[in-house]
Amino acid sequence: MIEQFVNFVIRPPRSEYNPDQYLWETEFILAGRKYKRLDLELTNARGLTIKCSHYVPSCIPENTSLPCVIYCHGNSGCRADANEAAVILLPANITVFTLDFSGSGLSGGDYVSLGWHEKEDLRCVVSYLRTTKQVSCIGLWGRSMGAVTSLLYGAEDSSIAGMVLDSAFTNLYGLMMELVDVYKIRVPKFTVKMAVQYMRKIIQKRAKFDIMDLNVLQFAPKTFIPALFGHASNDMFIQPHHCDRIHQAYGGDKSIIKFEGDHNSPRPQSYYDSVSMFFYNTLHPPQLPVKCSNNLHMGAFKVGMVTNESLFFEIISGLRGAGTNSCSSSIDASKFPNATTPVVELLSESVNQLSIKNDNDLDFLLDENHTLSEIDGDSVGSRLQDKSSGHNEESCSCTSSNRESWGRCSSLGGASDDSFPGDISDKQENMTVKALATPLRQKESKLTTPKTKEKKIQSLWKKLNRERAGVGDSLSQRLKMCLSHSSRHKRA
């Protein structure tokens, strides 16, 4: 029994994984921009090898340095847990550094120390990043054991720009005593205290640290780094009062977020939004030049890398119904001017950013045989979804560190009315979405008169879905954001 509890503390199940399968690819596209994964090894003060990965943009201008966030994983975790951080931070021009702490993942070491020795691993990483010319300020994002590690290190290094602390515990001894009650171990209280003292000696001998020294409340009042605390309200492993006590004792600027879920549940979108805004405000990432944004130039306007033409159909179809407040079908819509307005004229009136000059710029709306009349709305949507699936490899949902289990979603830059604070220019309300990439046609287009082409397009409108009343303004705004030149990121 004692041996099981000792292993529960210092030798939990170790995460074994294949980096090529569970991490982001060595080169990948996220929100329409190119990034790369740089793998490296560092040696900590105890001579153990630390496996690390650094996610950075593929193109960084000369003499430009970007802020970096070091992601610190939890107990039984690994650097694959930072995949969610990459999704949140990379589009905001913040690089992400992740590591396997000693005793975890693929790094050397036999035991974990729940933050005590991991603090030295973090010191090794920070020292390395400060020797590189492409890293400016540094932030920390820790979860569970990683949050305690960040707190312990932050108390010694005031140059850290900001910390996100998810599910930290106050002290290890108190946590161990609580877990006895949580798991309903029916033994007298004095027996538990004796057992913990015996475990303390075993842990000191094996893992070389004293569980009584691991007390975050001793360091929190001396730490003045801006911090964002987060904790799940139904966490029974590390109960929410731990976060409350640390937050109350913390000496620096602080804020706290409570959300639904338990210790290991996926974090809600509102939490990730707060994290992205926090790091933007504390790290102040620069805006990269347009030439390094790796966007495609297709036709007369600039669009992202990922194809989603069905969204384009939906937006224009809604714009046609903008003035038809009382219509509920395409038959009713034909009575209104918008229903017969040419596509180019409709777009130019609704969105001044769209520089389509003639019907030839809408060539991508036709299939390979240049026909539209034989395709209904459902088959078009299905065909376009299949067509775009090959371009969506960068999409993922942040519900697990397992790369294989991450499904595709449109949240990486998905259209939204909310703005992302990645641009302080007058275009602040715009947002780039993974949409409207129009691949060049492989065949030469046949000669088609504008009048014939317009009839084909109008035939598609009638067969593609009904106009929705009163959505003209919102859809017009979505189209503006889709065609925006500034890269932003907003997860749905």
Secondary structure, 3 states (H helix, E strand, C coil): CHHHHHHHHHCCCCCCCCHHHHCCCCEEEECCEEEEEEEEEEECCCCCEEEEEEEEECCCCCCCCEEEEEEECCCCCCHHHHHHHHHHHHHHCCEEEEECCCCCCCCCCCCCCCCCCHHHHHHHHHHHHHHCCCEEEEEEEEECHHHHHHHHHHCCCCCCCEEEEECCCCEHHHHHHHHHHHCCCCCCHHHHHHHHHHHHHHHHHHHCCCHHHCEHHHCHHHCCCCEEEEEECCCCCCCHHHHHHHHHHCCCCEEEEEECCCCCCCCCHHHHHHHHHHHHHHHCCCCCCHHHCCCEEECCEEECCCCCHHHHHHHHHHHHCCCCCCCCCHHHHCCCHHHHCCHHHHHHHHCCCCCCCCHHHHHHHCCCCCCCCCCCHHHHHHHHHHHHHCCCCCCCCCCCCCHHHCCCCCCCCCCCCCCCCCCCCCCCCCCCCCCCCCCCCCCCCCCCCHHHHHHHHHHHHHHCCCCCCCCHHHHHHHHHHHCCCCCCCCCC
